[in-house]
Amino acid sequence: MTHVSAQTQATLDLLPDGIVIADGEGNVLAVNAMALRLLEIDPDEIVGHTLEEALPLVDQDDHGWCPTNQPYGGLSTRTGIPEQPWLLPSGLEVLVNAKIHRASPCDPIESVVVSLRNGRGRA
């Protein structure tokens, strides 16, 4: 289940980092193969769900990625979230950053693209 074309999905699956794309409402539209591997999750369990449900990432103090970084909150001119280390439920450390897309500064968020990279380096 995906909300992107087959060609777009095939391109996403070629990327070395895990990618999760959510719309302006926070609902996951697409996820690539690497993200599915890292998250150890089935596409049906992530696409159509909220970004917070899709990213079971916690820091050393058990705080979640979405509540901590609030990708849909903060300044209306914010365009991204810098790379930070987070832990998956498996205990694997991943480096996570995000790009917040708006048509122009102060416009509503159109999408949030989250990148996940194995903390031990790319394979």
Beta strands, then each sheet from edge to edge (+ up, - down):
strand 1: 18-23
strand 2: 28-31
strand 3: 80-87
strand 4: 93-102
strand 5: 109-118
sheet 1: 2+ 1- 5+ 4- 3+
end
